């Protein structure tokens, strides 16, 4: 193989090499080369220090044996690793040593070494040395006749000269750099290198602007923009367009920039030094000191008129503030830095966009974060910035998980598995976590087996975590026997490492496996050990899991009072614990979540003849489920300052919890021992702030407080809200049975219905598949569901109005179509029905009622990507307007922006549009309206649940969602309808009507016309819907045609 190709492949060895295991033996020529390959695997596994040790050992052998070719290649590989890790001085030394060997042996490949030396000199700010290296490279490329490579070398030499000129503020050197860039343009054209041409033209325009020659900058900026557009490079096009706008503005002003003064040059140079000191302080983990230095550098850059330097300092300030979890300050610095970077064409703009994504992610603005990361990734790919590409890809994959887009998340991890410079074992583990979430356990197990094998080969200190994860997935997939020895090995390694927090988590997984294997004594003992360790280490979540696990074993043994006591202790701890989320580790996935413990406790309390406590526990489980789903997601809160303050502190707590979790799963050698106590101190402080915010919020906005606390009203408080004509029927679906609570003004009846969650799901899915299918209506299934869910309770259903609180799969069930017997009445005939997302919502409905109905705002958006058009949407909206009067917006006019602008005055809001559901992340379920700005979530056309919370609906008496699948909700196991209905209620509407399935357009239009006519005659929403459904049954008794719509919220006046 030619020498230069061997050198070019050295980095590929780092990415692709396999492992051998003979590194501790005396080296031979072959084993030394094998050791180099094993160093590659170690580097890819995320242990660069050990990889460098291996390379040093191989280098010593090659040097002693006189194998200069192998020594040169190993030095080159060492330089690549060091540069990727940011050790630029050492990287430069390695490359210079390789270059010296190359010159001594007169091998090929000198140009490649000079290129790497030039890059390292740039990294270090040694611009004169970088310029010389690139100029020497150009000479060699010219001799070789490689025009494209010659142009790149000349471009880099010009860049180094320009950077040097910038440091010294030398207009003469700027002019020289411009001349070289223009020479590079000619070479780029000769080589037909469009990408390189676009980049060089961009710098030509920049140099003209720096020299104050705006008119001369216009043409190269236009050419660069055209080239970037032809390449499909959106980031490049944006930069060139910005340059063009600056040039044209300069021409319009007649600008002729004066050269910087001597004082400005000195000030800019000093600012660079101060900025370098800031970066050094950051590397020493002195964030406070770094911030002072960086702010001083920013001011010095500003004083010298160096706007690009000021942009760089602002972006670094933003980074410092991110490290300090000061996200408001970070957002301000990064916003200013991004604006300046765009104005000056600085590369800092990509770093600013990336860091703004980090801030958005930390503050729960997940869609915005994803958009920013995608922009940053495209720019880093153009730069060939592999380290930042890998970081951003990891962030994107994690965000996709949080957004519930698990298939996309799995795909996002694939490039990380293929690329160099990645901790492969951790990436395999992350991907396995996604597969486990998708219930793809064989795939998850295979990935973890590969990760564990890699961790063993490289002696990775995180092997114990990998083993614990593997054992958990083995148990979850039904192979508890295989999981036991794997978890026992993980436990031994935890104890050997002295990591008591990790030991507690592994003991939890082991105890769960022992329980599944039918070993209750061993399970209880290990749960007790895990609980003691959790108390010692202060990990509340682990303590709650241990107590909850013990409760399940005690319950299975028939020790019910002891089990109830353990459940209640666990739940009390849960109240103070916020899940950090994430996919860093999932060995505790076998343990119940907080909501599972509450549901098990509710069932046990009912067995113990404590029905009131069981009902209140069921309500707590709904509240906890909602709180978990809110988690680290930013929801819009309108103009409520108290709610905004509570949310900001809660999101800061979530971010701190994530950082604490990330520190805890690191091996001791990589853990920042000073950082963990500081993070815990900050978290304790934020908890105190949150408690104070909640106290104020409960007085000022009790409804928002109910969203973010687990403190629902008591049974007596709810009964006081019911009138004599209303009964509530509340369900709680547990794995083995359904709990039903019948609540009236003066009584509570609680019954355990003997139907499992799986059997119930099968029946509901069979019903939905049969509805609308050819043939007779599925009356038998409807009767069976009535027999299971309603008939055992009919003796207690004695009022005219029935409010249903569904749970789980019951949110998919059309209760109005349930029928007791072949000829009995439909439930919707027998009762005036309405639904609630939880009984607790009753507390807030009365205050939402409006004395009079205001004007109609109807939006009809028939189109949605990948879905069939709603052909009658506009006709339906206009028919509604014909009854009520009001405004109809259709097509492009039915936009999210228009809705936000007009909704504050709407009395009735009618939306005929597609709905898209996200069961994994229900706050990102959405209605599809028209959009006009994909990067602005307030205008992108996707009205998400988290955004609905912030709409101003305080004039609205009714919201109608006449859309496809809008009420299918998230099939969680707690307060399920965090979906659109709950959000619209919170935003101010007392009642929401939505469809359970897509009904044909003609039937929907007829039912809606009848419904609005009944409203216009003075009926309340529940009575109007009941009457409209009766009219529809008269036309066609098939429940598919009339039972799809349900009312959630205030039923209004009775007939």
Buried (B, 14 or more C-beta within 10 A) or exposed (E): EEBBEBBBEBBEBBBBBEBBEEBEEEBEEEBBBBBBBBBBBBBBBBBBEBBBBBBEBBBBBBBEBEBBBBBBBBBBBBBBBBBBBEBBEBBBBBBBBBBEBBEEEEBBBBBBBBBBBBBBBBBBBBBEBBBBBBBBBBEBBBEEEBBBBBBBBBBBBBBBBBBBBBBBBBBEBBEBBBEBBBBBBEBBBEBEBBBBBBBBBBBBBBBBBBBBBBBBBBBBBBBBBBBBBEBEBEBBBBBBBBBBEBBBEBBEEEBEBEBBEEEBBBBBBBBBBBBBBBBEBBEEEBBEBBBBBBBBBBBBBBBBBBBBBBBBBBBBBBBBBBBBBBBEBBBBBBBBBBBBBBBBBBBBBBBBBBBBBBBBBBBBBBBBBBBBBBBBBBBBBBBEBBBBBBBBBBBBBBBBBBBBBBEBBBBBBEBBBEBBBBBBBBBBBBBBBBBBBBEBBEBBBBBBBBBBBBBBBBEBBBBBBBBBBBBBBBBBBEBBEBBBEBBBBBBBBBBEBEBBBBBBBBBBBBBBBBBBBEBBEBBBBBBBBBBBBBBEBEBBBBBBBBBBBBBBBBBEEEBBEBBBBBBBBBBEBBBEBBBBBBBBBBBBBBBBBBBBBBBBBBBBBBBBEBBBBBBBBBBBBBBBBBBBBBBBBBBBBBEBEBBBBBBBBBBBBBBBBBBBBBBBBBBEEEBEEEBBEEBBEBBEEBBEBBEEBBEBBBEEBEBBBBBBBBBBBEBEEBBEBBEEEBBBBBBBBBEEBBBBBBBBBEEBBBBBBEBBBEEBBEBBEBBBEBBBEEEEBBBEBBBBBBBBBBBBBEEBBEBBBBBBBBBBBBBBBBBBBBBBEEEBEBBBBBBBBBBBBBBBBBBBBEEBEBEEBBBBBBBBBBBBEEBEEBEBBBBBBBBBBEBBEBBBBBBBEBBBBBBBEBBBEBBBBBBBBBBBBBBBBBBBBBBBBBBEEEEEBEBBBBBBBBBBBBBBBEBBBBBBBBBBBBBBBBBBBBBBBBBBBBBBBBBBBBBBBBBBBBBEBEBBBBBBBBBBBBBEEEBBBBBBBBBBBBBBBEEEEBBBBBBBBBBBBBBBEBE
